[in-house]
């Protein structure tokens, strides 16, 4: 039962990836270990939005600042 949610997320993420690729915009994925490596080498703390900024090989070498919070959509 605990893996039910993980299976749903895995299936959904690949559908989302394929859909985003169709836009023609640059899209990339990365492993959890690469994301952690990128975050740790840049001295960033663990948050979902900083992990999202550190996914993949295109993560900038310069340290992202955690002083700029993410844009949050509080609308419907």
N, C-alpha and C positions, 0 to 999 in steps of 0.2 A: 503493500500500500504506500509506503513513503516514497517510492520511486515513480509513482503515478504523475506527480507534478513535474518532476524532472523530465519525464518523457514528453509531456505536453510542451514544456519550454523548448526542448531540443527540436521537436517537430516544427514549432512556430518560428524559431529563429532562422531556420533555413528557408522557410517560405518568405520571411521578411527580407532576408539577404537577397534572394532571387528577385523579389519585387523592387528593392532599392537599386539593384544593378541595372534594371530596365530603365531607370531614370537617366542613365548616362553620367551621373555624378560619381566621383571617386568613392568607392566603398571597399572596406577591407575588414577582415576578421583577424583574430589572434587568440592564442591560447591563454588560459588563466595564468600560467607560469610566466608568459611573456608580459602580460599586463602587470603582474606583481613586480617583475624585474624592472620594467619601465618606471613604475611608481616609486619603488625603493631607491633606484639610482638617482632619481630626481628629488628625493627627500620629501615626498608627499605623504600625507596621512591617508588612511583607508576610508574612503567614502565611495558611494556608487558613482557620483558624478566625476570624481577624479579618476576612478578606474575607467570610466567611459572615455576620458580624455587620454588615457595611456594605453589604449588597445592598439595592437599591431605595430608593424615596423615603421610606420610613418610618424610615430610619436616624436615631436621635436626634441633635440638634445638639450636645449635650454630648459631650465626648470619652469614649469607652469606655476603660476601663483595661485595659492589657495585663498588669497584675499579677495578674489572675484567670485562670488557665489554664482551658481547656475541660474539661468532664467527659469522661473517656475510658473507654469500655466495654472492659475487657480480658477480658471473659468470652467464652464460646463463641459 
